[in-house]
Amino acid sequence: MKKIVVIGAGPAGCTLANWCHDAGFDVTVLERADENQIYARDKAGLFKASSFRILDELGLASCAPAKKMVTMTRFISPAGESITVPLAELTETQGRPVCPQTIFNQNLINRLRQKKVVMRFATEVMAIKQEKNPSVVLANGETIEADIVVGCDGNRGATRAALRLESERHDLAYKWLVMTANPLAGVDGVIYGVGGNKFACHSPRTATESRYYLQIDQDDTIDEWDDKKCSIELKNRLGVNDSLRLTAKREMLLHYRTPLQLGDRSVMLAGDAAHIVAPLGGQGMNMALEDIYALSKLFTFYLASDIEADELVPMYEKMRLSKIRLSISFSRKLLAMTHEGDGYALQALADDRTAATQFAHSYVGTEDVIEAL
Ligand SMILES: Cc1cc2nc3c(=O)[nH]c(=O)nc-3n(C[C@H](O)[C@H](O)[C@H](O)COP(=O)(O)OP(=O)(O)OC[C@H]3O[C@@H](n4cnc5c(N)ncnc54)[C@H](O)[C@@H]3O)c2cc1C
């Protein structure tokens, strides 16, 4: 039986580990955090329609129960003008599925537990050794050898650093507050307040909670933004009158990381370990699922053929690098529309049905990722 070590028990690592177990690998998952710390990370929520197809094909669709759909997105200018893109209507779908990352991650972990996959929490990988087979070195000095190692260990993981892979990092001169509060009444969509360094966003999560983003000056700190000030500013920028009760608030700096490589010999990267996008347009977790889908195709080929594990990386890079660039460029297009005053692109969404339809398909993720690989 071929052995695979998956580093990281986030969405990428747990999706991969589930599939690898079902495909017949001997799987070990190593996770630095305690299990409860994983469930406390409230990050993604917007899935793409294509990601649901991927999960379906990987046999994991029930891990992401979508209780809400994003059927439209709206852009509000500082002067109160609004442009609405009817996503569901333009794509002839139900829109974009919403499921909190925490619920998805917990369901994936529960599924791994039912399958009796070895999962070691509070276990930090410190280094990777590349000898005949790859191995990982843990904080306690223990070494675990495998046929394949996949680093799904996020932005601050050990794998990318150990492999010294090339990537391009682009830091943005924007600071956000990321908040949780009650949802806007009667809104089944993402609302962006745009322009004039006054970005704001409402993104649905559950029946009782939504995610909110608020751009603040680079020199501002969270202490200068009490809940009342945040709530007033959100309402102004989003053009709503709801009374907002904040339940969580933190600062966030934004950056992109575009990979030029995705692995070395029998060690590969997937998810945030490989690439980072600012959370504009909900791309990051969806890109992670696309990586895992590509790996599932490659590993199926590996199990059925005579190829060596260290031949997989060039194939993986061929399948994924250009697609990753496309997802990052979509997020950057949204950044230009919402932060950098790209009024032409915004106005085109209002005036040109073809432009709006193209945008809606990219936003909802109707492109056939499964056929594209
Ligand atoms: C505010 C916010 C909102 C977002 N909204 C969306 C959205 O709506 N849609 C979307 O698609 N994406 C969204 N994203 C992005 C999404 O959350 C990430 O892309 C996603 O978490 C990536 O999953 P991952 O498994 O690759 O990485 P992670 O979730 O970061 O998991 C990596 C895991 O590796 C572990 N680890 C790290 N180092 C080590 C080590 N040395 N040894 C062992 N384990 C290690 C970590 O503890 C962690 O559990 C959002 C992100 C943020 C911050």
The ligand as a MOL file (V3000), in Angstrom:
LIG
                    3D

  0  0  0     0  0            999 V3000
M  V30 BEGIN CTAB
M  V30 COUNTS 53 58 0 0 0
M  V30 BEGIN ATOM
M  V30 1 C -11.5420 36.4180 6.2520 0
M  V30 2 C -11.4120 35.3530 5.1980 0
M  V30 3 C -12.5140 35.0300 4.4070 0
M  V30 4 C -12.4080 34.0600 3.4120 0
M  V30 5 N -13.5010 33.7810 2.6310 0
M  V30 6 C -13.3830 32.8590 1.6350 0
M  V30 7 C -14.5210 32.5030 0.8520 0
M  V30 8 O -15.6400 32.9770 1.0810 0
M  V30 9 N -14.3540 31.5760 -0.1490 0
M  V30 10 C -13.1360 31.0040 -0.3990 0
M  V30 11 O -13.0290 30.1830 -1.3240 0
M  V30 12 N -12.0540 31.2890 0.3630 0
M  V30 13 C -12.1430 32.1980 1.3720 0
M  V30 14 N -11.0760 32.4590 2.1660 0
M  V30 15 C -9.8170 31.7020 1.9750 0
M  V30 16 C -9.8860 30.3320 2.6720 0
M  V30 17 O -10.2090 30.4960 4.0350 0
M  V30 18 C -8.5470 29.6140 2.5390 0
M  V30 19 O -8.1820 29.6210 1.1790 0
M  V30 20 C -8.6240 28.1820 3.0680 0
M  V30 21 O -8.6010 28.1670 4.4690 0
M  V30 22 C -7.4350 27.3700 2.5540 0
M  V30 23 O -7.4720 26.0710 3.1190 0
M  V30 24 P -6.1140 25.2670 3.3500 0
M  V30 25 O -6.5280 23.9470 3.8690 0
M  V30 26 O -5.2690 25.3530 2.1390 0
M  V30 27 O -5.3120 26.1080 4.4570 0
M  V30 28 P -5.6770 26.3670 6.0270 0
M  V30 29 O -7.1370 26.4620 6.2040 0
M  V30 30 O -4.8190 27.5220 6.4170 0
M  V30 31 O -5.1590 25.0650 6.7370 0
M  V30 32 C -3.7770 24.8040 6.9000 0
M  V30 33 C -3.5850 23.9200 8.1210 0
M  V30 34 O -2.2090 23.5520 8.2480 0
M  V30 35 C -1.8350 23.6150 9.6090 0
M  V30 36 N -0.3710 23.7930 9.6860 0
M  V30 37 C 0.3410 24.9070 9.4240 0
M  V30 38 N 1.6590 24.6870 9.6060 0
M  V30 39 C 1.7830 23.4010 9.9950 0
M  V30 40 C 2.8950 22.5850 10.3400 0
M  V30 41 N 4.1550 23.0660 10.3020 0
M  V30 42 N 2.6780 21.2990 10.7210 0
M  V30 43 C 1.4020 20.7960 10.7530 0
M  V30 44 N 0.3060 21.5270 10.4400 0
M  V30 45 C 0.4980 22.8110 10.0500 0
M  V30 46 C -2.6030 24.8070 10.1360 0
M  V30 47 O -2.7320 24.7510 11.5530 0
M  V30 48 C -3.9390 24.6420 9.4140 0
M  V30 49 O -4.8610 23.8810 10.1520 0
M  V30 50 C -11.1620 33.4120 3.1910 0
M  V30 51 C -10.0580 33.7240 3.9880 0
M  V30 52 C -10.1780 34.6870 4.9830 0
M  V30 53 C -8.9670 35.0010 5.8250 0
M  V30 END ATOM
M  V30 BEGIN BOND
M  V30 1 1 1 2
M  V30 2 1 2 3
M  V30 3 2 2 52
M  V30 4 2 3 4
M  V30 5 1 4 5
M  V30 6 1 4 50
M  V30 7 2 5 6
M  V30 8 1 6 7
M  V30 9 1 6 13
M  V30 10 2 7 8
M  V30 11 1 7 9
M  V30 12 1 9 10
M  V30 13 2 10 11
M  V30 14 1 10 12
M  V30 15 2 12 13
M  V30 16 1 13 14
M  V30 17 1 14 15
M  V30 18 1 14 50
M  V30 19 1 15 16
M  V30 20 1 16 17
M  V30 21 1 16 18
M  V30 22 1 18 19
M  V30 23 1 18 20
M  V30 24 1 20 21
M  V30 25 1 20 22
M  V30 26 1 22 23
M  V30 27 1 23 24
M  V30 28 2 24 25
M  V30 29 1 24 26
M  V30 30 1 24 27
M  V30 31 1 27 28
M  V30 32 2 28 29
M  V30 33 1 28 30
M  V30 34 1 28 31
M  V30 35 1 31 32
M  V30 36 1 32 33
M  V30 37 1 33 34
M  V30 38 1 33 48
M  V30 39 1 34 35
M  V30 40 1 35 36
M  V30 41 1 35 46
M  V30 42 1 36 37
M  V30 43 1 36 45
M  V30 44 2 37 38
M  V30 45 1 38 39
M  V30 46 1 39 40
M  V30 47 2 39 45
M  V30 48 1 40 41
M  V30 49 2 40 42
M  V30 50 1 42 43
M  V30 51 2 43 44
M  V30 52 1 44 45
M  V30 53 1 46 47
M  V30 54 1 46 48
M  V30 55 1 48 49
M  V30 56 2 50 51
M  V30 57 1 51 52
M  V30 58 1 52 53
M  V30 END BOND
M  V30 END CTAB
M  END
